Amino acid sequence: FEQTNYDLSIVLEPAEELRISFQYNSKSFTKDTIDRLSAHLSMILDQMISNINQPIHQISLLSEKEVVLLEDFNSTAMDYPRDQTIVDLFESQVSIDPLGTALVYEGERLSYG
């Protein structure tokens, strides 16, 4: 039985193969969070081992799946009329759909109208 005063401890045990164990407070971390942390650490170590000359700033903290998700989530570029102001565009939307939801805040919805 080991005890620590920290919510998360990562223990590295060098041997023929490196053993890494995570000790964590289950009130502060879920198993899924620790599994993701473990996968990220493993990915970082794999990159370091596979290319020992790779600069640290080139090491990815995200898996390929996470990179795709991040790129998709942030893909928000849209064409819009450059000759109109934001007020013009808002007024245009009001005329198209006055009952449409323009704003949601703390469960309250405001229409364009």
Residue pairs with C-beta under 8 A, 6 or more apart in sequence:
2 23
4 23
7 24
7 25
7 28
7 29
8 22
8 23
8 24
8 25
8 28
8 29
9 22
9 23
9 24
10 20
10 21
10 22
10 23
10 41
11 20
11 21
11 22
11 23
12 18
12 19
12 20
13 19
13 20
13 21
18 45
20 38
20 41
22 34
22 37
22 38
24 34
39 63
40 61
40 62
40 63
43 60
43 61
43 63
44 59
44 61
47 54
47 59
47 60
48 54
48 59
60 67
62 70
80 89
81 88
81 89
84 92
90 112
93 100
93 102
93 112
94 112
94 113
97 112
98 111
98 112
98 113
99 111
99 112
99 113
100 111
100 112
101 109
101 110
101 111
102 110
102 111
102 112
103 109
103 110
104 110
